[in-house]
C-alpha cells in the first residue's frame, strides 16, 4: 500500500503475487480490448499508459492511503500462505482484515487471493 500511495507503481507491481498479476492483466486487457500478452508487457514495463490509467484509478478505488495507517501483525501460516492481520488505528476489538502473502522468490501480496477477485 505504501508503494501505491507513493506512486511507485513498479515496486507495487513487483510485490503482487503471480495470481493477482494474472487477474489484473486479464481484467485490464478485456477492458482495453487488447491481448493479455500486450497488457502484461505494459504492466511489466511500467508503461506511462498503465501509470496514468490503471494505477491512478486503482490508487483511489483501493483506498491505499487508508490501509497505510493500519497496524499489521503476522497472524499464522496456512499451507503455502502467510496470513497478515490488518487493524484500523484505534480499532480495538474490530475483527482483523486478513491478507494472504505468498513466498514467490520473496513475499508477494495475494490481493486476488485475499479479496477473492
KAVENDA-V277439 format. One record per helix or strand of 2 or more residues. SS is the DSSP state (2 for helix, 1 for strand). FROM is the first residue (numbers start at 1). LEN is the number of residues. Records with the same first field share a line. If there is no record, write none. Layout:
BEGIN
SS=FROM-LEN / FROM-LEN
END
This chain:
BEGIN
2=2-4 / 9-6 / 18-15 / 36-9 / 48-14 / 64-5 / 111-4
1=71-8 / 81-7 / 97-7 / 107-3
END
